[in-house]
Amino acid sequence: MTDSVKLQELAKKYGTPLFVYDGALMLERYYDLFRFISTDALRVHYALKANYNPALLALLRDAGAGIDAVSPGEVELALALGFDKDRIIYTANNMTDAEFDRVMRTGVTVNIGSLSRLKKCAVSHPGSRICLRFNPDVCDGDNAMTMTGGDLTKFGILLDDADEAKRIADSGDLHIIGLHEHTGSGLQHVESVLKSMDNLMAIATPERFGELEFLDFGGGFKVPYRDDEARVDYVEMGRQITDKFNAFCETYGKKLLMRFEPGKYLSAECGTLIVEVNTIKHNRSRVIAGCNSGFPQLIRPVLYGAYHKITNLSNPDGVPGVYDICGNICETGDRFAEQREIPEIREYDLLAIGNAGAYCYSMGSVYNLRPMPAEAVLKDDEVISFTPAETDAELVKRVLRK
Ligand SMILES: Cc1ncc(COP(=O)(O)O)c(C=O)c1O
């Protein structure tokens, strides 16, 4: 997280609520992966859905990253920012015919995750080069809603249907240049990553899929959200991944590219949401610290029960108390933290909500007609981009256009 003095300085300059992103930290996380997985076969495609701030994306583009896009809008944004079409993969699920056609026309590789879409592609775009997404049949993730493997999820083609997928692809002379799987977000067990790789590699035989150029093992690299949560031993995990992949390429008879699509790993830790407390309320058994943001601006605690570390920037040495840290939205569940021990919170204190760089702003909304906060992107402690919040008047004008 950006240091406390800097965060307070930025809050004073720009006001709150304010998202602050440390671009240098994001780049450090990007380069980490190349240290852990030491092969020139590695390609990292950032999962743009985690955070679509253009200044952050530009840093990743310049560092050589690719993009994992999940909607035509994300593809369009990546292209507009100058990401080469060959460095973008489109992994939408339940896409419409129009969306599919539109993205196919851009030349971006489309990752097909159902036999139904594959059949339609064989008819409408014979001869094209595509990727197939398989369900790795491994369940893992930081909660049930972010697990994407196994029978209960809507994602990917079943491994059992690999031969059927091959038959359909052949019927349209489709070239299967990549196979893909994504097990889930916030993977808790290294074994899950390795098992999913094994399961995908088991169907990736030269007899079945002889034209492969890459295998894509999705995202899911976890970062600690709690102080007492250990960091994964990515050096060891990277070594196992590299060995496994090299052995696969030997058997396959060709050096393929190995892709990963991290979102959280690159951007979660680089982000902070600064909010200001405006109301302290003593409700018999609970003390409520009410602040000037709310769950539409950082929904993970309400949506997933996710834990985000909260720091009292203004009173770090205060006597600890236990608080419900609530927002300004008309919903009882509008809490960033429940019964959280934190140094005494006073009215007008600034709080910093950590790990707010992934799936926070990008999942945001203007529910209750409160504009999303401003965003400041830092690199080496300098602000390289500032996006002001929409004003109430601009938001209302936008609503009235309907
Ligand atoms: C297909 C795909 N790839 C990559 C990701 C990124 O996941 P994470 O942010 O956990 O790395 C996701 C997110 O769920 C995804 O659905």
The ligand as an SDF file (V2000), in Angstrom:
LIG
                    3D

 16 16  0  0  0  0  0  0  0  0999 V2000
  -11.0390  -16.2860  -17.5250 C   0  0  0  0  0  0  0  0  0  0  0  0
  -10.4080  -15.5190  -16.4210 C   0  0  0  0  0  0  0  0  0  0  0  0
   -9.0830  -15.2750  -16.4710 N   0  0  0  0  0  0  0  0  0  0  0  0
   -8.4600  -14.5850  -15.4950 C   0  0  0  0  0  0  0  0  0  0  0  0
   -9.1510  -14.0960  -14.3980 C   0  0  0  0  0  0  0  0  0  0  0  0
   -8.3960  -13.3300  -13.3480 C   0  0  0  0  0  0  0  0  0  0  0  0
   -8.4930  -13.8710  -12.0960 O   0  0  0  0  0  0  0  0  0  0  0  0
   -7.6150  -13.2640  -10.9130 P   0  0  0  0  0  0  0  0  0  0  0  0
   -7.9480  -11.8230  -10.8170 O   0  0  0  0  0  0  0  0  0  0  0  0
   -8.0050  -14.0130   -9.7000 O   0  0  0  0  0  0  0  0  0  0  0  0
   -6.1970  -13.4850  -11.2770 O   0  0  0  0  0  0  0  0  0  0  0  0
  -10.5250  -14.3260  -14.2990 C   0  0  0  0  0  0  0  0  0  0  0  0
  -11.2800  -13.8510  -13.1320 C   0  0  0  0  0  0  0  0  0  0  0  0
  -12.0870  -14.4680  -12.5540 O   0  0  0  0  0  0  0  0  0  0  0  0
  -11.1720  -15.0620  -15.3370 C   0  0  0  0  0  0  0  0  0  0  0  0
  -12.4820  -15.3000  -15.2760 O   0  0  0  0  0  0  0  0  0  0  0  0
  1  2  1  0
  2  3  1  0
  2 15  2  0
  3  4  2  0
  4  5  1  0
  5  6  1  0
  5 12  2  0
  6  7  1  0
  7  8  1  0
  8  9  2  0
  8 10  1  0
  8 11  1  0
 12 13  1  0
 12 15  1  0
 13 14  2  0
 15 16  1  0
M  END
$$$$
